[in-house]
Amino acid sequence: MSAQLVGYAAASLLSGIIGSSQTNSANKAADKAAEIQLEYDNLVYTQGAQRTVRDHSFTTEQILAQQRNANRSRLQQDQIALDNYNYQLANDKYELEIQKRLFNKSEKLYRRAVSLNADQRDLSLESVQAELREGYRAAAFDNEETIIKQLQAAGQASARGASGRSAGKIQQSLLAEFGRDQAILAASLVSSEEQSERDISAIHQQFDDANLSADANRMLPPIAKPVRPAPYKQPEMEFLLPPALQDFDFGPAPIKGAVAKQSPTLAFLNNALSFAPAIVGAL
């Protein structure tokens, strides 16, 4: 029994020695793996931090570039609006000058038309008056011929020796014929005067109608357009830069033996930085 106990004890001791050796080997292997994992986690952490700094710097520069481009575009649009405004003002002034020139020409033509109408009226009136004077002269000539004929007829009657009752009848006949001639001559003069008055009235009416037509063709005085409102300058755009990086943006440094996980803050920042250029471009 003692031999068996000794053998059992020796076997237990040998097994303990072998187990202890295996445990030490396992611990060394685990420690080496932890060192390798820590080295890898440090590399990942360092590269992630460098990438975050790079993306933060790039996004900041990109936003600043977008701001500079927006300012240049705003200034250009303001200058274009100002140039268009000045051009419109110059065009309004040019149109007003053209309207003034056309109006002055219209007034000149109007005054000329009125003057020509007055000349035509005066010529027509003079023609009517000349015709009336000619009628007066013709009537005077006819009246003179009638008187001469009456005197001749009276002389002839006296030469034939007419006297007494016979001479009276001849005298009455001559007076009656003279009266008829005078009545005809007077009626002709009255008719001529009435026609002359009608012609004069028609001439004045034509003169008024011609002036009315000339006045209807006159241009209205030019009126300046309302003052155009000056263009407003485009508002300045506001650009927000990402906040400065803090220690918590990178998360905790790797620890030996701890499970390495990506910092939620770091992941969010990287995600925001990746979308920042698209957001700025859309603005």
Secondary structure, 3 states (H helix, E strand, C coil): CHHHHHHHHHHHHHHHHHHHHHHHHHHHHHHHHHHHHHHHHHHHHHHHHHHHHHHHHHHHHHHHHHHHHHHHHHHHHHHHHHHHHHHHHHHHHHHHHHHHHHHHHHHHHHHHHHHHHHHHHHHHHHHHHHHHHHHHHHHHHHHHHHHHHHHHHHHHHHHCCCCHHHHHHHHHHHHHHHHHHHHHHHHHHHHHHHHHHHHHHHHHHHHHHHHHHHHHCCCCCCCCCCCCCCCCCCCCCCCCCCCCCCHHHHCCCCCCCCCCCCCHHHHHHHHHHHHHHHHHHHC
